[in-house]
Amino acid sequence: MATYFPFLPEQGSRFATGVDTFYFSMVGLTIFFASLIFALILFFSVRYRRRSPREIGADIHGSLPLEIFWSVVPLVIVLGIFAWATELFFTRSNPPANTYDVYVAAKQWMWKVQHPEGISEINELHVPAGRAVKLVMTSQDVIHSFYLPIFRIKQDVIPGRYTSQWFQADKPGKYHLFCAEYCGTNHSHMTGWVHVMEPRDYQHWLSQAGIGTSMVAAGEHLFTSLGCASCHVRDCPPLQGLYGSSVALQDGRTVFAGEAYIRESILAPTAKVVRGYRPIMPTFQGQVSEEGMLQLLAYIKSLAGEAPGKVQK
């Protein structure tokens, strides 16, 4: 569809066609009903205008079928739009299994990207074509917004919490990255590039970039240096199999152990105490940077498929 509208960015992901189709459908529907209402107003103002000062209009008793028609039809249209938009939302919000997880820390005025292999980039993101990429993002200062027009994705990046978005780029190339949330005086300079590469070229780029300490290994080292391993062997809940599971709390609630729960458990461990354990874990607020938090998250996620037991060292 973008081929016929050159003012639009080209469609570079599997989301693009669906988003554009929905957008132009809403524009077309709006134009249709606006034109219909304008035409009816013009027709009735001419057809039923007052022709003399003494003319009195006829009494109108209404029509039940007509009332039902103009009540039911808009309801059906609105419900259809809601269902369509909801399907698009859930598709964009639920990444497939085995995504390539990339960690993004935003700050005024730059994007710091960490690949699972240990490579870091500033205002650049290299990804392989044809593979689902999940972005796990947080901000170190104010609200930012990770915006890739060609992929039709935009996700707010919020301090103190994690947000995520996924995409699958189908066409190799170099594409614009913007911050779409005003974040300060140099907001307009918070830009970058996304490089979509053929899988073979991407593997070559990884080897040329010089793979260092992986996110998981860095997180494991930080986990050990902070003294977490000793407590999580006996006095604290085991971390194997934690990520993605349901956790029963002392107050009777059950929570999902996602990125937000793990972050809160590190920075405010007494907020949600696991059933059967004492609230003895200290807070690490101010002791771990955002990059370190992302490394700890990567390490804990790597233990998701393991059975509960002794924490690896």
C-alpha positions as CSV (number, residue, x, y, z in Angstrom):
1,M,0.0,0.0,0.0
2,A,2.9,2.4,0.8
3,T,3.9,2.1,-2.9
4,Y,0.9,4.3,-3.8
5,F,1.6,6.9,-1.1
6,P,5.2,8.0,-1.5
7,F,5.0,10.3,1.5
8,L,4.9,7.3,3.8
9,P,7.9,5.3,4.9
10,E,8.3,2.0,3.1
11,Q,7.0,-1.1,4.8
12,G,9.9,-2.8,6.5
13,S,8.3,-5.3,8.9
14,R,5.4,-7.7,9.1
15,F,3.5,-5.1,11.2
16,A,3.6,-2.5,8.6
17,T,1.0,-3.8,6.2
18,G,-1.6,-4.4,9.0
19,V,-1.0,-1.0,10.6
20,D,-1.2,0.9,7.3
21,T,-4.3,-1.0,6.3
22,F,-6.0,-0.1,9.6
23,Y,-4.9,3.5,9.4
24,F,-6.2,4.1,5.8
25,S,-9.4,2.2,6.6
26,M,-10.0,4.6,9.5
27,V,-9.2,7.6,7.3
28,G,-11.5,6.4,4.6
29,L,-14.3,5.6,7.1
30,T,-13.9,9.1,8.6
31,I,-14.0,10.8,5.1
32,F,-17.1,8.8,4.1
33,F,-19.2,9.6,7.1
34,A,-18.0,13.3,7.2
35,S,-19.0,13.6,3.5
36,L,-22.3,11.8,4.1
37,I,-23.2,14.1,7.1
38,F,-22.2,17.2,5.2
39,A,-24.3,16.1,2.1
40,L,-27.3,15.4,4.3
41,I,-27.1,18.7,6.1
42,L,-26.8,20.5,2.8
43,F,-29.7,18.5,1.3
44,F,-32.1,19.0,4.3
45,S,-31.2,22.7,4.6
46,V,-32.2,23.2,0.9
47,R,-35.1,20.8,0.7
48,Y,-36.8,21.7,4.0
49,R,-35.9,25.4,4.2
50,R,-38.5,27.9,5.4
51,R,-40.1,29.5,2.3
52,S,-42.2,32.1,3.9
53,P,-42.4,33.8,7.4
54,R,-45.8,32.2,8.1
55,E,-44.8,28.6,7.0
56,I,-45.0,26.1,9.9
57,G,-43.3,22.8,9.6
58,A,-45.2,19.5,9.8
59,D,-45.2,17.4,12.9
60,I,-42.8,14.5,12.8
61,H,-43.6,11.5,14.9
62,G,-40.4,9.6,14.2
63,S,-39.7,6.1,12.8
64,L,-38.8,3.2,15.0
65,P,-37.1,1.2,12.2
66,L,-35.0,4.3,11.3
67,E,-34.0,4.9,15.0
68,I,-32.9,1.2,15.3
69,F,-31.0,1.4,12.0
70,W,-28.9,4.5,12.9
71,S,-28.3,3.1,16.4
72,V,-27.3,-0.5,15.4
73,V,-25.2,0.3,12.4
74,P,-22.7,2.6,14.2
75,L,-22.6,0.1,17.1
76,V,-21.6,-2.7,14.7
77,I,-19.0,-0.5,13.0
78,V,-17.4,0.6,16.3
79,L,-17.3,-2.9,17.6
80,G,-15.7,-4.1,14.4
81,I,-13.0,-1.3,14.7
82,F,-12.5,-2.3,18.3
83,A,-12.0,-6.0,17.5
84,W,-9.6,-5.1,14.6
85,A,-7.5,-2.8,16.7
86,T,-7.4,-5.2,19.6
87,E,-6.1,-8.0,17.3
88,L,-3.3,-5.7,16.1
89,F,-2.5,-4.6,19.6
90,F,-2.2,-8.2,20.9
91,T,-0.1,-9.2,17.9
92,R,2.3,-6.4,18.6
93,S,2.3,-7.0,22.4
94,N,3.0,-10.8,22.4
95,P,6.3,-11.7,20.8
96,P,6.8,-15.3,19.5
97,A,9.0,-17.8,21.2
98,N,12.8,-17.7,20.8
99,T,13.1,-14.0,20.1
100,Y,16.5,-12.4,19.9
101,D,16.5,-10.2,23.0
102,V,18.2,-6.8,22.8
103,Y,18.5,-4.5,25.9
104,V,18.1,-0.8,25.5
105,A,18.9,1.9,28.1
106,A,17.8,5.4,27.2
107,K,19.2,8.6,28.6
108,Q,19.4,12.2,27.6
109,W,20.2,12.2,24.7
110,M,21.2,8.8,23.5
111,W,20.2,5.1,23.1
112,K,22.6,2.5,24.6
113,V,22.0,-0.9,23.1
114,Q,23.4,-4.1,24.6
115,H,23.3,-7.4,22.6
116,P,23.2,-10.7,24.4
117,E,26.6,-11.6,23.0
118,G,28.1,-8.7,24.9
119,I,28.4,-6.0,22.1
120,S,27.3,-2.5,23.0
121,E,26.2,0.2,20.6
122,I,25.3,3.9,20.9
123,N,22.5,5.2,18.7
124,E,23.0,2.1,16.5
125,L,21.2,-1.2,16.4
126,H,22.2,-4.1,14.2
127,V,19.7,-7.0,13.8
128,P,19.4,-10.0,11.5
129,A,16.7,-9.9,8.8
130,G,13.9,-12.5,9.1
131,R,14.2,-13.0,12.9
132,A,11.9,-11.7,15.6
133,V,13.8,-9.2,17.8
134,K,12.5,-8.3,21.3
135,L,13.5,-4.9,22.8
136,V,13.6,-4.8,26.6
137,M,13.9,-1.1,27.4
138,T,14.2,1.3,30.4
139,S,15.2,4.9,30.9
140,Q,17.8,6.4,33.2
141,D,16.2,9.8,33.5
142,V,13.0,10.9,31.8
143,I,10.4,9.4,29.5
144,H,11.7,8.6,26.0
145,S,10.0,6.8,23.1
146,F,11.6,4.3,20.8
147,Y,10.2,5.0,17.4
148,L,11.0,3.1,14.1
149,P,8.7,4.5,11.4
150,I,9.6,1.9,8.8
151,F,8.6,-0.9,11.1
152,R,5.5,1.0,12.4
153,I,6.4,0.6,16.0
154,K,6.7,3.1,18.8
155,Q,7.1,2.3,22.5
156,D,7.5,4.6,25.5
157,V,10.6,4.0,27.5
158,I,9.9,4.9,31.1
159,P,12.3,5.4,34.1
160,G,11.9,2.9,36.9
161,R,10.3,0.2,34.9
162,Y,10.7,-2.0,31.8
163,T,8.7,-1.8,28.6
164,S,9.2,-4.1,25.6
165,Q,8.4,-4.2,21.9
166,W,9.2,-6.7,19.2
167,F,9.5,-6.6,15.5
168,Q,10.7,-8.7,12.6
169,A,12.5,-6.8,9.9
170,D,12.1,-8.5,6.5
171,K,14.1,-6.2,4.3
172,P,17.8,-5.5,4.8
173,G,18.8,-1.8,4.9
174,K,19.6,1.2,7.1
175,Y,16.6,2.8,8.7
176,H,15.9,5.8,11.0
177,L,15.5,5.6,14.7
178,F,13.9,8.5,16.6
179,C,12.8,9.5,20.1
180,A,9.1,10.4,19.7
181,E,8.7,11.8,23.2
182,Y,9.9,15.3,24.0
183,C,12.7,14.7,26.5
184,G,14.7,18.0,26.9
185,T,16.6,20.6,25.0
186,N,18.5,18.2,22.7
187,H,15.5,15.9,22.0
188,S,15.8,16.5,18.3
189,H,19.3,15.0,18.4
190,M,18.3,11.8,20.0
191,T,18.3,9.8,16.8
192,G,20.0,6.8,15.4
193,W,20.0,4.0,12.8
194,V,18.8,0.5,12.7
195,H,20.9,-1.8,10.4
196,V,19.0,-4.8,9.1
197,M,21.4,-7.4,7.7
198,E,21.2,-10.7,6.1
199,P,21.8,-13.5,8.7
200,R,25.2,-14.3,7.2
201,D,26.3,-10.7,7.1
202,Y,25.0,-10.3,10.7
203,Q,27.2,-13.2,11.9
204,H,30.2,-11.6,10.1
205,W,29.4,-8.3,11.9
206,L,29.3,-10.0,15.2
207,S,32.7,-11.6,14.6
208,Q,34.2,-8.2,13.4
209,A,32.7,-6.3,16.4
210,G,34.7,-8.4,18.8
211,I,32.4,-10.3,21.1
212,G,33.2,-9.6,24.7
213,T,31.5,-10.7,27.9
214,S,28.0,-11.8,27.2
215,M,25.0,-10.3,29.0
216,V,24.4,-13.5,30.9
217,A,28.0,-13.9,32.0
218,A,28.2,-10.2,33.0
219,G,25.0,-10.7,35.0
220,E,26.3,-13.8,36.6
221,H,29.5,-12.0,37.7
222,L,27.4,-9.1,39.1
223,F,25.1,-11.6,40.9
224,T,28.1,-13.2,42.5
225,S,29.9,-10.0,43.4
226,L,26.9,-8.6,45.2
227,G,26.7,-11.7,47.4
228,C,23.3,-12.8,46.0
229,A,24.4,-16.4,45.4
230,S,24.8,-17.4,49.0
231,C,21.3,-16.3,50.1
232,H,19.5,-17.7,47.1
233,V,20.8,-21.1,47.9
234,R,19.1,-21.5,51.2
235,D,17.3,-18.4,52.6
236,C,15.8,-16.8,49.5
237,P,13.6,-18.2,46.7
238,P,15.6,-20.2,44.0
239,L,15.9,-18.4,40.7
240,Q,15.9,-21.5,38.5
241,G,12.6,-21.5,36.6
242,L,11.6,-18.2,38.1
243,Y,11.3,-16.0,35.0
244,G,7.9,-16.5,33.2
245,S,6.4,-18.4,36.1
246,S,3.6,-17.5,38.6
247,V,4.7,-16.6,42.1
248,A,2.6,-17.0,45.2
249,L,3.0,-14.2,47.8
250,Q,2.5,-14.0,51.5
251,D,-0.5,-11.8,51.2
252,G,-2.3,-14.4,49.1
253,R,-1.8,-12.8,45.7
254,T,-0.2,-14.5,42.7
255,V,2.0,-12.4,40.4
256,F,3.7,-13.0,37.1
257,A,7.5,-13.2,37.3
258,G,8.4,-10.9,34.3
259,E,10.9,-8.2,33.9
260,A,9.0,-5.7,36.1
261,Y,8.7,-8.2,39.0
262,I,12.4,-9.1,38.9
263,R,13.4,-5.4,38.9
264,E,11.1,-4.6,41.8
265,S,12.4,-7.6,43.7
266,I,16.0,-6.3,43.4
267,L,15.3,-2.7,44.2
268,A,12.3,-3.1,46.7
269,P,12.5,-6.7,47.9
270,T,9.9,-6.2,50.7
271,A,7.2,-5.0,48.3
272,K,6.2,-8.6,47.2
273,V,7.4,-11.3,49.6
274,V,7.2,-14.8,48.4
275,R,5.1,-17.2,50.4
276,G,7.2,-19.3,52.8
277,Y,10.2,-16.9,52.9
278,R,11.1,-14.1,55.3
279,P,11.6,-10.5,54.1
280,I,15.4,-10.5,54.7
281,M,16.7,-9.5,51.3
282,P,18.4,-6.1,51.4
283,T,17.6,-3.5,48.7
284,F,20.1,-2.8,46.0
285,Q,18.7,0.6,45.2
286,G,21.5,3.0,44.1
287,Q,24.0,0.1,44.0
288,V,23.3,-1.2,40.5
289,S,23.2,0.8,37.3
290,E,20.5,0.4,34.6
291,E,23.0,-1.5,32.5
292,G,23.7,-3.7,35.5
293,M,20.0,-4.3,36.1
294,L,19.7,-5.4,32.5
295,Q,22.6,-7.8,32.9
296,L,21.1,-9.3,36.0
297,L,17.8,-9.7,34.2
298,A,19.5,-11.5,31.3
299,Y,21.2,-13.9,33.8
300,I,18.0,-14.6,35.7
301,K,16.1,-15.2,32.4
302,S,18.8,-17.6,31.3
303,L,17.9,-19.8,34.4
304,A,14.2,-19.9,33.3
305,G,14.4,-23.4,31.8
306,E,16.2,-25.0,34.7
307,A,14.7,-26.8,37.6
308,P,14.8,-25.2,41.0
309,G,17.9,-26.0,42.9
310,K,21.3,-24.7,43.6
311,V,22.2,-21.5,41.9
312,Q,25.0,-21.9,39.4
313,K,28.3,-20.1,40.0
